[in-house]
Amino acid sequence: MGRIIVEVMPKPEILDPQGKAVGSALPRLGITSFTSVRQGKCFHLSVEGPVTEELLAQARTAAEEVLSNPIIEDVVRVEALPEEEAK
């Protein structure tokens, strides 16, 4: 079984209140190495058999038309998960 990872992030000009809240909480936990946080979405799409270029193309279409809101979000990654990690 193969798996495709799709990552979606808010466009840079869009406010990210969840990312800002997480970024504000980190120093209170003693974590001070990060200068900013942006929160996005990650989808794991499972397929029967290996991931092919055709399946990746279908995942890109799904990402652009269903999994993201193109007005406020960018699809930043669509790729096959290495076979050993897809299990």
Backbone as a chain_set.jsonl record, in Angstrom:
{"seq": "MGRIIVEVMPKPEILDPQGKAVGSALPRLGITSFTSVRQGKCFHLSVEGPVTEELLAQARTAAEEVLSNPIIEDVVRVEALPEEEAK", "coords": {"N": [[0.841, -1.174, 0.0], [0.542, 2.203, -0.835], [1.288, 5.634, 0.051], [0.342, 9.03, -0.1], [1.406, 12.26, 0.656], [-0.068, 15.324, 1.393], [0.392, 18.691, 1.83], [-0.922, 21.694, 3.072], [-0.882, 25.152, 3.355], [-1.617, 28.335, 4.924], [-1.823, 31.194, 2.817], [0.922, 33.526, 2.575], [0.094, 36.191, 3.111], [-2.172, 35.931, 4.598], [-3.678, 36.1, 7.765], [-2.785, 34.129, 10.604], [-4.164, 32.991, 13.157], [-4.104, 30.687, 14.812], [-1.497, 29.7, 14.5], [-0.152, 31.903, 15.523], [-1.021, 31.849, 18.202], [0.107, 29.43, 19.074], [2.801, 30.06, 18.676], [3.065, 32.066, 20.617], [2.714, 30.596, 22.932], [4.893, 28.86, 23.108], [7.351, 30.097, 24.217], [6.524, 30.302, 26.893], [6.699, 27.728, 27.661], [9.331, 27.355, 27.778], [10.55, 27.052, 25.349], [12.387, 28.593, 23.101], [13.585, 28.856, 20.646], [12.36, 29.277, 18.2], [11.285, 31.598, 15.74], [8.862, 32.184, 14.537], [5.579, 30.794, 13.96], [3.565, 28.936, 11.785], [0.486, 27.521, 11.092], [-0.717, 24.736, 9.351], [-2.328, 22.33, 7.197], [-2.28, 18.78, 6.949], [-2.593, 16.033, 4.868], [-2.995, 12.537, 4.547], [-3.027, 10.36, 2.015], [-4.051, 7.237, 1.207], [-3.289, 4.522, -0.978], [-3.963, 1.633, -3.021], [-1.371, -0.529, -3.744], [1.677, 0.611, -5.417], [2.652, 4.122, -5.485], [1.978, 6.019, -8.273], [2.853, 8.223, -11.042], [0.463, 9.065, -12.176], [-1.337, 8.767, -10.032], [-0.208, 10.648, -8.293], [-0.728, 12.965, -9.763], [-3.523, 12.968, -9.641], [-3.798, 13.355, -6.901], [-2.718, 15.917, -6.676], [-4.667, 17.368, -8.08], [-6.89, 16.879, -6.405], [-5.921, 18.142, -4.129], [-5.778, 20.83, -4.934], [-8.435, 21.374, -5.617], [-10.196, 20.371, -3.689], [-9.055, 19.789, -1.129], [-7.896, 22.127, -0.304], [-8.43, 25.661, 0.147], [-8.254, 27.709, -2.385], [-8.265, 30.475, -2.334], [-7.283, 31.388, 0.076], [-5.27, 29.635, 0.775], [-2.244, 27.798, 0.054], [-1.133, 24.981, -1.774], [1.503, 23.229, -0.687], [2.997, 20.931, -0.772], [2.983, 17.848, -2.436], [3.558, 14.626, -2.401], [4.901, 11.306, -2.719], [5.044, 9.12, 0.012], [7.912, 7.534, 1.234], [8.208, 4.01, 0.682], [8.833, 2.391, 2.944], [7.979, 3.991, 5.019], [5.306, 4.245, 4.6], [3.741, 2.304, 5.671]], "CA": [[0.0, 0.0, 0.0], [1.295, 3.444, -0.897], [0.68, 6.795, 0.704], [0.709, 10.34, -0.623], [1.277, 13.332, 1.645], [-0.449, 16.636, 0.854], [0.473, 19.748, 2.837], [-1.582, 22.936, 2.689], [-0.561, 26.23, 4.299], [-2.229, 29.625, 4.6], [-0.98, 32.087, 2.01], [1.708, 34.392, 3.479], [-0.6, 37.427, 3.473], [-3.338, 35.593, 5.413], [-3.406, 35.989, 9.196], [-2.813, 32.754, 11.108], [-4.318, 33.127, 14.603], [-3.688, 29.466, 15.506], [-0.036, 29.711, 14.522], [0.272, 32.966, 16.45], [-1.264, 31.373, 19.566], [1.137, 28.426, 19.371], [4.061, 30.793, 18.788], [3.076, 32.776, 21.898], [2.764, 29.619, 24.027], [6.186, 28.169, 23.167], [8.27, 30.653, 25.222], [6.037, 29.986, 28.241], [7.131, 26.349, 27.924], [10.788, 27.333, 27.754], [11.013, 26.794, 23.983], [12.605, 29.952, 22.596], [14.409, 28.806, 19.433], [11.598, 29.526, 16.979], [10.919, 33.0, 15.589], [7.451, 32.278, 14.164], [4.886, 29.529, 13.731], [2.388, 28.965, 10.91], [-0.191, 26.232, 11.152], [-1.356, 24.312, 8.118], [-3.03, 21.054, 7.217], [-1.57, 17.676, 6.322], [-3.467, 14.927, 4.501], [-2.346, 11.292, 4.137], [-3.91, 9.668, 1.08], [-3.585, 5.866, 1.006], [-3.661, 3.897, -2.251], [-3.587, 0.229, -3.182], [-0.199, -0.652, -4.603], [2.645, 1.713, -5.386], [2.232, 5.446, -5.935], [2.409, 6.294, -9.641], [2.727, 9.624, -11.449], [-0.961, 9.324, -12.38], [-1.921, 8.97, -8.705], [0.268, 11.94, -7.795], [-1.473, 13.997, -10.486], [-4.865, 12.997, -9.056], [-3.668, 13.951, -5.572], [-2.548, 17.373, -6.88], [-5.99, 17.892, -8.428], [-7.692, 16.863, -5.175], [-5.371, 19.162, -3.231], [-6.117, 22.167, -5.433], [-9.868, 21.589, -5.787], [-11.015, 19.911, -2.564], [-8.364, 19.796, 0.158], [-7.469, 23.484, 0.04], [-9.214, 26.799, -0.309], [-7.227, 28.436, -3.148], [-8.305, 31.914, -2.07], [-6.485, 31.716, 1.261], [-4.278, 28.61, 1.064], [-1.384, 27.255, -0.995], [-0.697, 23.593, -1.662], [2.955, 23.377, -0.65], [3.683, 19.664, -1.014], [2.262, 16.643, -2.811], [4.602, 13.663, -2.729], [4.754, 9.945, -2.219], [5.8, 8.762, 1.199], [8.752, 6.355, 0.948], [7.495, 2.772, 0.962], [9.057, 1.901, 4.311], [7.24, 4.853, 5.937], [3.895, 4.254, 4.236], [3.026, 1.181, 6.315]], "C": [[0.887, 1.239, 0.0], [0.556, 4.565, -0.193], [1.233, 8.063, 0.087], [0.45, 11.371, 0.473], [0.947, 14.629, 0.905], [-0.385, 17.632, 2.004], [-0.106, 21.037, 2.262], [-1.277, 23.965, 3.773], [-1.33, 27.492, 3.925], [-1.264, 30.441, 3.728], [-0.266, 33.054, 2.957], [0.968, 35.645, 3.945], [-1.833, 37.195, 4.353], [-2.925, 35.479, 6.879], [-3.577, 34.535, 9.642], [-2.938, 32.803, 12.628], [-3.903, 31.878, 15.378], [-2.171, 29.388, 15.595], [0.494, 30.747, 15.493], [0.091, 32.527, 17.903], [-0.214, 30.34, 19.977], [2.481, 29.116, 19.562], [4.181, 31.547, 20.104], [3.215, 31.821, 23.077], [4.147, 28.989, 24.178], [7.143, 28.778, 24.193], [7.831, 30.376, 26.659], [6.417, 28.563, 28.65], [8.647, 26.217, 27.916], [11.377, 27.047, 26.391], [11.144, 28.142, 23.29], [13.376, 29.994, 21.28], [13.681, 29.25, 18.172], [11.144, 30.978, 16.914], [9.468, 33.199, 15.165], [6.899, 30.876, 13.933], [3.73, 29.797, 12.785], [1.788, 27.575, 10.95], [-0.88, 25.949, 9.834], [-2.08, 23.002, 8.31], [-2.178, 20.023, 6.49], [-2.555, 16.541, 6.084], [-2.616, 13.734, 4.098], [-3.353, 10.541, 3.281], [-3.336, 8.28, 0.812], [-4.106, 5.319, -0.317], [-3.265, 2.428, -2.214], [-2.393, 0.175, -4.123], [0.707, 0.551, -4.514], [2.043, 3.023, -5.898], [2.833, 5.691, -7.313], [2.29, 7.788, -9.929], [1.266, 9.998, -11.664], [-1.665, 9.571, -11.036], [-1.473, 10.286, -8.087], [-0.476, 13.09, -8.47], [-2.896, 14.109, -9.942], [-4.844, 13.639, -7.665], [-3.49, 15.462, -5.68], [-3.885, 18.029, -7.207], [-6.877, 17.958, -7.191], [-7.229, 17.961, -4.229], [-5.805, 20.562, -3.652], [-7.61, 22.436, -5.442], [-10.708, 21.234, -4.566], [-10.324, 20.129, -1.218], [-7.915, 21.183, 0.599], [-8.497, 24.497, -0.442], [-8.238, 27.705, -1.049], [-7.23, 29.95, -2.937], [-7.363, 32.273, -0.921], [-5.364, 30.725, 1.545], [-3.483, 28.233, -0.18], [-1.139, 25.781, -0.719], [0.822, 23.637, -1.751], [3.705, 22.072, -0.893], [2.679, 18.588, -1.38], [3.338, 15.659, -3.225], [4.311, 12.307, -2.119], [5.609, 9.774, -0.973], [6.658, 7.552, 0.846], [8.065, 5.081, 1.435], [7.646, 2.276, 2.398], [8.319, 2.747, 5.342], [5.741, 4.785, 5.718], [3.098, 3.162, 4.948], [2.337, 1.608, 7.584]], "O": [[1.863, 1.313, 0.746], [-0.632, 4.462, 0.115], [2.424, 8.164, -0.21], [-0.592, 11.353, 1.128], [1.597, 14.982, -0.079], [-1.032, 17.441, 3.034], [0.18, 21.418, 1.127], [-1.399, 23.679, 4.964], [-1.658, 27.702, 2.757], [-0.046, 30.374, 3.895], [-0.79, 33.37, 4.025], [1.193, 36.111, 5.062], [-2.465, 38.152, 4.802], [-1.927, 34.831, 7.194], [-4.418, 33.808, 9.112], [-1.934, 32.671, 13.329], [-3.398, 31.995, 16.494], [-1.623, 29.051, 16.645], [1.471, 30.505, 16.201], [0.949, 32.798, 18.744], [0.293, 30.376, 21.098], [3.219, 28.799, 20.495], [5.276, 31.659, 20.654], [3.773, 32.19, 24.11], [4.53, 28.621, 25.289], [7.71, 28.029, 24.989], [8.672, 30.231, 27.546], [6.453, 28.237, 29.836], [9.186, 25.116, 28.032], [12.582, 26.822, 26.276], [10.144, 28.764, 22.933], [13.782, 31.071, 20.844], [14.325, 29.569, 17.172], [10.675, 31.531, 17.909], [8.896, 34.263, 15.403], [7.642, 29.913, 13.738], [2.996, 30.771, 12.956], [2.499, 26.575, 10.853], [-1.545, 26.817, 9.269], [-2.406, 22.61, 9.431], [-1.455, 20.343, 5.547], [-3.271, 16.134, 6.998], [-1.625, 13.893, 3.386], [-4.408, 10.133, 3.766], [-2.247, 8.159, 0.249], [-5.228, 5.619, -0.724], [-2.359, 2.029, -1.482], [-2.42, 0.782, -5.193], [0.536, 1.409, -3.649], [1.062, 3.027, -6.641], [4.045, 5.584, -7.5], [1.695, 8.53, -9.147], [0.867, 11.124, -11.368], [-2.491, 10.477, -10.922], [-2.262, 10.966, -7.431], [-0.816, 14.078, -7.819], [-3.42, 15.213, -9.797], [-5.76, 14.376, -7.3], [-4.043, 16.21, -4.875], [-4.207, 19.099, -6.69], [-7.539, 18.967, -6.949], [-8.047, 18.632, -3.6], [-6.161, 21.384, -2.807], [-8.031, 23.583, -5.293], [-11.82, 21.742, -4.418], [-10.95, 20.604, -0.27], [-7.587, 21.382, 1.769], [-9.316, 24.217, -1.318], [-7.461, 28.41, -0.406], [-6.28, 30.628, -3.328], [-6.724, 33.325, -0.937], [-4.577, 30.944, 2.466], [-3.97, 28.331, -1.306], [-0.957, 25.379, 0.43], [1.372, 24.036, -2.777], [4.901, 22.086, -1.185], [1.651, 18.432, -0.72], [3.964, 15.822, -4.272], [3.575, 12.184, -1.14], [6.752, 10.229, -0.918], [6.161, 6.622, 0.209], [7.416, 5.081, 2.482], [6.682, 1.795, 2.995], [8.054, 2.264, 6.443], [4.976, 5.227, 6.575], [1.874, 3.122, 4.821], [1.695, 0.79, 8.243]]}, "num_chains": 1, "name": "protein.A"}
